[in-house]
């Protein structure tokens, strides 16, 4: 089953849920997302490598304590820029930052692709 088929199936299932069941399902999905991102935290849950901070990068996901959006790294990668080249371009980054960015993109590809598309329309 491809991503479009999965999304269509989920949308169909969501339409059949009551508001209460939908809220419970969303809470469950968010708790799963939090568990998935635990391993991209270097020391503790308060120090995530990927952050979304209002007022920084327009609230877009970015590498912790920087103004480097995940979408920029993804765009470089789509141009076949290697991790080692990215680390030269962005000397403040570490390999663990890139690993977290790629994992975030794998999990939230639609979000990042939409940001890239919106940026390209400007």
N, C-alpha and C positions, 0 to 999 in steps of 0.2 A: 504494500500500500504506500503510495507516495504522499508527500506533504499536503498537497491539495485535497486528496481523498480523505486524509486524516482530519484536516480542518473542516471539510464539509460534513463529515460524520459527527465531529464534535459539535458543530453548529446545530445539526439536526437534534442531537441529544440534549443540548442546552435548551432549545425551544420547548422541549417536553418536560423540563424541570419546573417545579414551583420555585418561587422566589427564595423560600427558606432552604430548599435543597441546593439551589444554585449558590447561595451564600456559603453553605457548608462545603460545597465542592470547591469554591474559590479559596476558602480558608485552607483546605487540604492542599491544593495546588501551590499556594504561597508557602506553606510549611515545607513542601517538597523542595521548592526552589531554594529556600533558606538552607536546607540540609545539603543540597548540591553545592552551594557556594561556600560551605564551611571550609573546604580544602583550598580555596583561593585566598584564605586569610593567613598571613604569615605568623602572627602571634596570637591574636584573639579575635573574637567576633566584632570588636569595635574598630579593627584596623584592616578593613577589606582592601584588596588590591584594586578592585573596580568599585568606583563610587559614582553616585548620582547626587550632585549637590546643587541646590537651587542657586543660580547666579554664577555658576562655573560651567563653562562650555554650554551655556543655555540649558542646563539641567540634563544634558546628555551624559551617558556613561563615559567615564574617563578614568585614566590610571590614577590611583590614589595620590593625593597631594600634588597633582600636576594639573596642567590645563591641556593634556594630551587626550583627545577623544578616542575612544575605541574605533569609531568610524574612520578616523585618519589612518590608523594602523592597518585596518582592514583594506582600505583603498590602496595603500602601499603594497600590501600582500597580493592584492588582485593584479598589481602591475609586476608581479614576480620578484618583489624585493625580498631578500632573505632576512632571516632574523638577525644575522650578524650585521647586515647593512643597516637595519633599523636601529640596532644598538649604537651604531656609529652616528646615525642621523639624530638620534635622541640619546645623548650620553647619560642622561639622568635615569634612563630605564635599565632594568635588569631583565635577565631571561625569564624570571618568574613573573614579571609584569606582562611580558608578551604571552606567556603560557596562559595567564589569566584572561588576557584579551581574546585569545583564540577560543578559549573555553566559553567565555561570555558570548562570543559570536555564534558558536555552535548551538548554544542554548537559546539565544535571542536574535537569531538571524533576521527575522522579519523586521524587528525594531531597528536594527542597524542598517539594513538595506533601505528601509524607508527614510532614515536620516540622510543616507548617501543620496538617494533620489531627490529629496527636498533640497539638499545643498547644491546639487547639479542644476536644479531649476532656477536658482538665484542668479 
